[in-house]
Amino acid sequence: MAKTKDLKITDQELKQIQEKVQLINQVQMQIGGLELQKTTMIGQINVMQKDLNDLQIVLEEKYGKVSVNLQDGTIREIPQEDEADKKD
C-alpha cells in the first residue's frame, strides 16, 4: 500500500467535494440573511404593536371602553361589570 502522503483523490472527486462545500456555505449564508430579516421584522412588529397600543389608549380616552368594528369603524360599548358581578 502507498504512503498516505502519496495518495490523492481524482480531480473530479475534488471538484465534487468543493461544489458540495460551496453549496453548503451558500445555504448557510442565506439562512443567516433570513435570520437577520426575521430579527428586523420582529422589531418592526414590536414597534407596530406599541403604536397600536398607544392609539388604543387615545381612543379609550375619547370614546371610553368600546369595541371597534375593523370593517366599518362602528363602535360598541363594552359592558362594565358591576360590583355584584365582581364579588361572585
Secondary structure, DSSP 8 states (H G I E B T S, - for coil): ---GGG----HHHHHHHHHHHHHHHHHHHHHHHHHHHHHHHHHHHHHHHHHHHHHHHHHHHHH-SEEE-TTT--EEE-----HHHHH-
